[in-house]
């Protein structure tokens, strides 16, 4: 994927003294009092900002926060807490500028934060008028927000159309590189893990991957639907019986290419879904009508681990069981450790996946951890993300 990279522009000295507009992803979680509860996104945005400052640029950074109503400012929508935390991390004062669309006073070596971009009328619908105004604020536009790359909004798409220079920041560029390595030019065998509660929410992903991967591991409620498709009884487990035909189609698509969707041979069941539920390991052929499948069994986990350790590339989206409850966490733990132990290039994304990675402390053993939930899923669906599309167009023009 050919795009301009901000790192290259800085290395060439083209950003010295220029006005740089950075679209970051600073949409951090906050408690009821507005206190930031987790600052990973703020920390992740700093290298791009520091790169611009080190190059002698006049730097503006903005992001959305929450879901404000356009044109209606409320204190809880302000980026002020984000600016305060970033100030602490960078050791410098970062003023927050409101009503910035018609002009921003920022000098080389300065850094300002532009108030929540989704407060601007026309942001969500990518108003050309708004985009042109924002483009006039800068000499260089930098998109460093993969988490919003699947949305064609004013600060993610429109401004990139009209800015003098439009490029990708280090975070976005790293995502592009990892996605290309995992999906466009993978080292084989390519194995994908797609798990979650519903086939319906991941159906397009499963179909897209089934034409490309060498192994497709399904987990959670999705696996239950595939077990139904294989003619197995799943008791009262979460599943979507009306999508059994779709599951069979994915299985056949894989089979036609000499690939497979491994169906669990053993499972962990309980009579109810609860933290204190009693877990029982059963063969997949022996699930009773009142059983609820909440994890894959040890035999299945061991088989999957062997497959993963032999992979060349691994794409991971979703835990394979209810890993939040320890008695139903073994499957996800074994899979996670196998990915960590594999020599394969691995890319992982999705909130539950990141929680599992954190729980088992394997962050350093994953090739690339994606920062975007919805954007990561759309990439797996085979879609071209709007932010990628416009940066490619600009690089070619």
N, C-alpha and C positions, 0 to 999 in steps of 0.2 A: 504494500500500500504506500503510494508516494504522497508524502505530505511535507510541508515545511516544519522544521523543528526549531523551537525557541532557543535551544542550546546551540544550534548551529549559527543562528542569527547573532547571538551574544558572542560566540567565539570569533565571528568575523568583525566584531566591533560595530555592527550596524544599529545597535540599540543605545549606544552612548548618547545621552542627552535627549533621547526620544521619549514620548509619552506612551507608556505601556499599559494597556487595559487587560487585566487578568480575570477571566471568569473561573472562579474556584468553586469547589463543593464544600461549603462550610455549614451545611445543614445538620448541625449536631443535636443530639438529644438534650433536653432540659427538663428539670423538675418543675413542680407547680409554682415555685418562687422565681423561676427563670434561671436558676443555677445550672451551668453546664455539667452533665453527669458523665460524659465521655468525650474526649477531645482528639481522638485519632485523626479525624478529617482536618482539623486545624493544623495539627503537626505535619500531616502529609502535604498540606498546601504550602508550607514555608519554603521548601527548596526552590520552587519556581519564583516565589516573591524575592527571595534572597539573591537568586541568579540575576534578576532584573536590577536590583539595587546595586549589586556588585559591578554590574555593567554600566552604572551611572545613569540609569533611566529614571524618569519621573513616573512613579508607580501608583496605579489605581487597582484595587481588587474589589470584586463584588461577588455575591452569591445570593441564592434564595435561602430563606429560613422559614420552615413551616409552610402553612397554606394561607397567606394573607389575602385579603380582598384588594384587588387593584384600585389604587386611588384613595384608599382608606387606611391611613396610618394608625396603628395601635401600638402602645409601648411594648407589648409582648412579641411584636413582629420585628423589633429592632435588632440589628446586628451588633449593638453596643456590647453585650456580654461576650460576643465572639472577638470583637476588637480588643476588649480588655484582656482576654485570655491570650490572644496572639501577642499583645504588648508585653505580657509577662514572659512568654516564650522567646521573643525576639529581643527583649531588653530595649525597647524603644517605644515612644509614644505613637499611637496610631489613631488619629482623629477620624470620626465617622461623619461623612458628608451626606446630608439629606437634600432632596430636590436637586439632584445633580445632573439631570439629563441635558439641561441647556448650557452647562459649562462647569468645569472643575479647575480650580487654581491649584496646581501641583508642580513643584519644581524638581529638577534632577536631584536624585539622592533622597527625595521625600517619598513617603508611603502614606496613602490615605485609603480608608475603606468606604466604599460607596454603599449607602443604605440599601437594604433588602431589594433586590432587583425586581422581585415580583410585585412590588408596590406600584411599579410604573404601569400606567394604562397602555395596553397593547403588548405587554411582555409575553403572556401565555400564547396569544394568537399570532405572535411574530409580526407585529405591525411594521410595514416598510418605513413609515414616517419615523417611528421610534428608533428603528434600526439605523437609519441614516443619521439621526441626531447623535446616537451613541458612537457611531463610527467616526464622527467629526471630533470626538473627545481624544482620540488617540492616533498615534502613528503606527503602532503595532498592537494587534489583538491576539491574545493568547488564550486558548481554551485548555484548561487543566482540570476539567470537571467531568470525568468519565461517568459518574453517577447520573448525570443529566444528558449524556450523549445521545440517548434515544428520543429526546424531545427537540422538536424544531421550534425554539422560542427566540425571543429577541436577543438575549445574551449568549445563546448557544449556536444560533444559526444566522439570524438576520444581520447582526453586526459583522459577522465574518464575510458576508456578501459584499459589504461596502467599505470595510476598513482598508487602508493602504496595503497593509500586510496582515495576513491571517495565518496563524501557526498553532502547533500543538505544544503544550507545556510538557515537562518531564513525566508527570503522572499519566497524562493521556497517551503520550508517546510510548510509555512502558506497557500500557494496556494493549495498544495496537500491536506492539512487538510480540507480546505474550499470546494474544489471540491468533496472530498470523502463524506463530510457531506451533500452536496447538491444533489449529483447524485447517489453515491453508497449506502449510508445509509440515505436517506431522511426521515424527519418526514412528514407524510402525513396529508392533501393533498399536493402534489407537483404541483405547478403551474409555468409554464414557460411563459415568455413574449419574443417573437421573432418579432422584427420589423425592417423595413428597406425599401429601395426602390424596391428591386427585390426579388422575390421568388427564382429565379435561383441561387443567391449567398447564400441562406440560406436553399435550398431544402434538402440537406443531414442532416442539423441540425433539420429541421422540422420532417423529417422521423424518425430520431433517437429518438427524444424526444417523438414523438407520441406513441411509444411503452412503454413509461415509466411514463410520467406525467399524472396527474389527470385532469389538465386543461391547454390548450395551447392557450394563447392570442396572436393574430397576430395584427400588426399595420403597419401604413405607406402604401407604395405601395403594400406590401405583403397582407395586409388586403383587399385592393381593388381587388386583384386577387381572394381571397377567397369569396368576395362578388359576383363576377362574377360566381364563382362556385355554389353559392347559388341561382343563377338566378336573381340577382339584376342588375339594370342598374347603371353604375358608370360614365356615361357621358364621359368626356375627361380626366378622372383621369389616373394617372400613374398606369399601370398594365401590366401583361404578359398573354394575352389571350391564348397563346399556352401552358400554364402550368396549365390551369383550371383542366385538368384531374388529374394532380399531386396533386393539392389542394383538389380535391374531394377524392382522395385516402387517404390523411392525415385525412380528416374529417371522412371517413369511418373507418379508423384504430382506431381513438379515440372512435368513437361510439361503435365499437365492444367490447371495454373494459368498456363501461359505462361512458366514459369521453366525453369531448366536446371541440370544437373550437367555442367560442362565436362569432357570426356574428353581427356587429354593427346594432343597430336598429335606430340610428340617427347619422347624420354626420354634419360636418361643411364644407361648400363649398364656392368657389369663382369662378369668371369668368376668373381670371388669377392668375399666381403665382408671387406675388410681396409683398414687405413689406407693401405697402399701399392698398393691395387688400381688398375689402369689404367682410366681413365674414357673411354667412347666415346659420343658423341651419335648417336642413331639416330632415324629416323622411327618412330612408334608401330606402323606397319604392317610394320616390318622387323626386329622383335626376334627373335633366334634362340633355338633351344631351350635352348642353354647360357648364355644371357644372364641377368643378374640386374639388374632395374631398381632403381636406388638414388636417383634424383632425376628431377624433370621437366626437360625440355629447355629451351633458351633461347627457342624460339618459343612454347611453352606458357607459360613464365614471363612473357613480354612480354604475351601476351593476358590473363593473369590480372591483371597489373599495371594494364592499361588498365581492366579491369572494377572493380578495387578503387579506383582513383583517381576513378571516377565514382559510387561508392557513397555513400549517405547515412549508413548505419550498418554497422559491420563487427564481427563476433564471431569471435575467433580462438582456436582450440584445436588446437595441434599444428603442428610443422614439416612441410614437404611433401617433404623428402628427408632423407638421412643427413647433416645439416648439421655433425655433429661432424668429418667428414672433408672437408677443403676442396674436394676434387675433386667432391664431391657436395653442396656447400653453396649453389651458385648459385641454385637455385630458391627456397630459403628466404630467401636474402639479397634477391633481387628482390622477393619477396612482402612481406617485412618493410619494405623501403624504400618500396614502393608504399603500404603502410598508413600509414607515417610521413608520406608526402607528401600523402596524401588529406585532404580537408577533412571527411571523415566522422567521426562519433563512433565511436571504436573501444574495444572492451573485450576484453582478452586474459586467458587463464587456463590453468593447467596447467604442471607443472614444466618440460617440454621447451620449451614456448612461452616461459616466462620466461628460460630459458637462451639461447634464440635472440635475444630482445629485448636481453639483456645483451651477447651476442656482437657485435651490430651497433650497440650504443649508441643505441638509439632510445627509451629509457625515457620521455623528456620529450615524445615525439611520439605516445604512445599515450594515448587519452582516459582509460582507467581500466585499471589492472593488478590483477586479482583476486588476493586473498591465499589463497584456498582452492582446493585441487585437487579433492577429491571433491565438495565442496559446489558448486563451479562447474559440474562435470559434471552434477550432479543438477538444477541450475537449467536447464541446456540440455536436459535430458530432459523438461522441463515439469513437474517435481515441485515441490510446495510444501514447503519445508524446515521441519522441526519448530520450529526457533528462530524463524523468521518467523511461523509459525502461532500459537504461544503469545503472542508479543508483540502480534500483531493482535487476538487474543481479549481480552487484558488491556486493550488500548487501547479496545476497544469496550464493556468492562464498566463 
